[in-house]
Amino acid sequence: MRDLLRYMGAVGAQIPMPWGQPWRLPPKRPYGAAALKGAAACIKGYYLHVCTGGGTNAELRAALAVQRLPTRVDRGRSFLGHTLKSMPSNPLTPSGQLMRRHPKMLPEGSGPSLLEQVNTARDAMVVQWLSDTAMRIGGLTGLHLVDLHLRRGAGCGECVDPHVHVCHRWNNPNEAAAKIKPAWQMTDGVISGGEIYRASPAMINRYFRYITTEYSQLAPLHGMLLIQLAGARRGEPWTADAARGMLRRAGRRAGLPGRIKPQAFRHQLTNDVLDVSGDPMVAKLVGNWASAQMVDEVYGHPDLHSPQFTAALEDVWGERG
């Protein structure tokens, strides 16, 4: 049984024992959660068949043929599920629930289309910043001017290149707040800590275009980055709901399918970075995600246009033809 667990560890499962060298070395990646679950089922079925048919290794057969109590989901899926007393279990299956999420990406070409349809420099900056970072809308609308370090060698010393600090503040006038709450502080007027996002040249360009035109005309004293440009509350901080409405209306004017939501920009950037780098850790750092494993399971997928994929498929087709 321990040898089978070591095999599962070698192909990517988390096991509480030493298992030697991994079998899937770069550029191959460890099996994902679904593949590990399938491998565990195949191994259990094979060895149960061998042990039962040959009448050998009763200890392994007993270790694999374990039972567990049925869950509510098990009873709902089974005919006469209310009569179930036990369910077969697989000790080789990795622990934890397998959650397959399918994030909604942006429609193709939505970035340029949205930039053509927005009406203000502020709205264009919001679209550009969402496109070039994995920032959440609450963090973006909660930014203060002191959070922006849009030059090289900023005083915080945490990132050499231009970047932005997204800091959770519970007392923002527009009630916008960052979802993640890492510690941050201000020392001699310089912000450090929080979530750090790199700033692209296009982001900096859009920022200065907005700050020197629409923002400077109102010169608000609250110090927040995004402000309302019209109406009775002109000059006050712009809310996250207002930003969502702007994206929805711009998407409708551009003729894009579905509703354009801020989180779609975050999903799209993470997916694009993973496609280019092939490294979940890079995508995790770009998007400030919780774990590289989650990024790999949600956004990792085979490249259907890669030469290796095409060659393998053509070989199989040729063999069957």
N, C-alpha and C positions, 0 to 999 in steps of 0.2 A: 504493500500500500504506500509506503514511504517513497518507493521508486516512482510510482505513478504521480505522486504529488510533486516530486522533483521535476518530472517531465513537464507538468503544468507550469511550474515556475520557470523552466527554461524557455517556454514559448510565450511568457508574458504575465502569468498570474502572480498575485501577491500571496506568498506562502511564508509561514513562520519558521523557516528552516533554511540552511544553506543548500543550494542546488547546483553549484558549479557555474560554468560559463553559459551565457545565453546562446541559444541555437540560431536565433534570427538576428544576425548582425547587420549594421548599416551597409547598403541603403535599405535593407528590409526593416520593417518596423514590427514591434511586438504585436501579437494578436490583440484585437479589440475585445470588448466585453462579449459581443455576440459570437465572435469566433471562438473565444475561450469556452463559452457555454456549449457550443456545438462540439468542440473537441472533447470536452468532458463527457458528453453524452455518448460519443462514438467510442471512447476508451472504455467506459463502463459497460456498454453493450458488448463490445468485443471480448473483454476479459470474463464477463459473466457467461458468455456463450462457451468460451474455451474451458473455464473451470467447471461448468455444469456438464458439458458434453464429455469431457475427459475424466470427470470425477476426481480432479486434482485440486490442490491448494484450497482446501475448505476455509482456511482463515481469510484469504483474500475474497472469496465468494461471500462470506458472512459480512466482511467490512463494506463491500459494495452494495449488498442487498439490504440496505437500511431503510427504515420507514420514518415518517414524520407525521405530525398532526395536520389535518387539512385546514387551510385558511378559508376565509369567506369567499375569496376569488375562486379557489378550487371547488368549493361547493356550488358556486354559481355556474361554473363551466361544465359540471358533470351532470349526467342524467341521474336522477334520484340522489342528488348531491347531499341531501340532508341525512342520508343513511351512511355516508362515508365515515369510517373509523380511522383510517390512516391513508397516507399517500407515499408512493416511492420517492426516495430522496437520493441525491447524488453527492457524495462527500467530496468529489473532485471539482464540483462547480464553484467558481469564485463567489465569495460572499458579497452581499449587496444586491439591491434591485437593479435590473437592467432597464434604464430609462432611455428610450430612443426619442430624441427631440429633432424636429425638423424646422429650423429657424426660417422665417420668411425673408427672402432676399429682395433687394431692390429690382425693379424691372430693368431690363437692359437699356443702357443709355440714359438712365434717369438723371444722372448728375448734370450733364450739359443741358438737358431739357428743362430741369428745374431752374437752373441759373438763368435761362432765357426768359422764364416766366415770372420771376420775382420782381417786385416793384421798387425795392429800396436797397441801399448798400448794406443795411443791417441784415435784411433777409438773405442777401447773397453771401454775406459772411457766415451766417448760420448754416446755410447749405454747404459751403466750402469746409467749414470746421467739422461738421458732422461727417462729411465724406472722407476727410483726411485723418481723422482720429476715430477712436472707438469710444468717444465721450458720450455719456448718457445725457438726455435732454435736461434732467434736473441739475446735473453738474454744470452744463453749459450756461443755463439761465441763472445759475447761482454764482457765476464768476464775478469777482471784483477786479478792478484794474491792477491792484497790487499782486494778484495771482499770476499775472502774465510776465514771463521772462523771455521776451521775444528778441533776444540778442545772445551772441555767444559769450560764454564766460560770465554768466549771471552770478550775483553775489551769494546765492544759496549754496553753490558748490556741489549740487546733486546731479546736475546734467550740464555738460559743456555746451551742447547745441541749444538753439531756441526751444523753449518748452512752456508748458502751462501747468500750474498746480491747481488741482481740483480739491477744494477743502470743504468739508461738511460744516455748515453753519446753521444752527437751528433758528437764528433770529433774522434771517434775510427778510427784507420788507415784502418781497413778492412770494414768500413762503417756498421758494425753490431750494432744494437741498440735494447734495450728492448722496447717492445710494450707499456707497462704501465709505467707511468712517475711519481711515487711518489717521494717526496723530499728526498734527501740524502745529506750527508756531510761527510767530512773527518776532524777529530779532532785529532791532535797529531799522525797522521799516521793511525788512526783507522776509518774505514768506519762504518757509521750508517745510517739507513733509507733504502729506496728502497724496493723492494720486497724481502721477506725473505723466503727461502726454507730450510727445515730441510735436513741434510745430513745423509745418511745411512752408516753403517760400510762398506758395499760393495763399496759405492762411494768413501770413504776415501781410501780404499785399492787400487782401480783403480787409484786414483789420485797420490798416492805415487809411484806406479809402473811406471806411465808415467813421473812424474816429476824427478825421480832419474835415468831415462834411456834416453829416447828420448829428453826430454826438456833440461836436464843438459848438453847434448853433444853440444848443440847449444848456450845455455846461452844468449838468446836475451835480449836486453836492453829496449824494448818497454813495458814490464811488463804485457802483455796480456797472458792469460792462454793457449789458443790453437794456435799452430803454424804449418806452413807448414813444412813437413819433407823431401821433395824432390823437385827437379827442380831448376830453376833459382832464385826463390823467397824463397828459403829454409831459415827458421828461421823467416820469416815475419808472421804476424797474419793470421790465417786461416779464410776464409770467410764462411758465412752461406750457400751460394750456393754450396761450396765445401763439406760441411757437408751433405747437402741434397743428393748430388751425391754419397757420400760414402754409405749412407743408402740405396739408390736405388740399387747400385751395390751389396752390401752385401745381400740384400733381393733377388736379382736375383740369386746369387750364392747359397743361401740357398734353392732355389726353393719355396719361399713363394709366394702366389697368390697376384696379384695386385702390386701397387707401395707402398713401405714403405715410409711414410711421417712423419716428426717430430711431427706434431700435433696429430697423432694417439697415440703416447705415452702419451700425456697429457690427451686425452679422455679416454684412457684405465685405467690410474691410478685413475682418478676421478670416473669412473664407479666402479672400484674395491673397492675403499675406501667407496663409498656409499653403496655397497653391504654388506661390513663388518660392518660398523657402523650404517647404516640405518638413519643417521642424515645428512641432506643436509648442515647444518652449518659446520660440521666437514669437509666434502668434499670441501666446499667453502674455508675454511681456508687452507687446504692442497694445493689446486690448485690456491690460490689467485684469485678466480673468483669474479665477480662484485657483485653477489647476490646469496643467498641460494635458492631463488625462481627459478632462472634460472637453477641452478643445479638440483633441484627437477623435473622441467618440462622436461629437456633435458635428464638427466641420470636416473631419477627415473623410476623404473619398478617393477612389481611384481616378486617375486622369484618363478619361475615355479617348483622348486624342494623342496620347503619348505613343512614340514609336514602339516601345516594348509591348504595350497593350495591343496595338494593331498587329504586330508581328505574331504574338501568341495566338490571337484570335484567327488570323489567316492560316496559321499552321494547323489549328484544330479543324477549321473548315476544310482545308486541303486533305487532311487525313480522313474525314468523314465523307468527302466527295469521291 
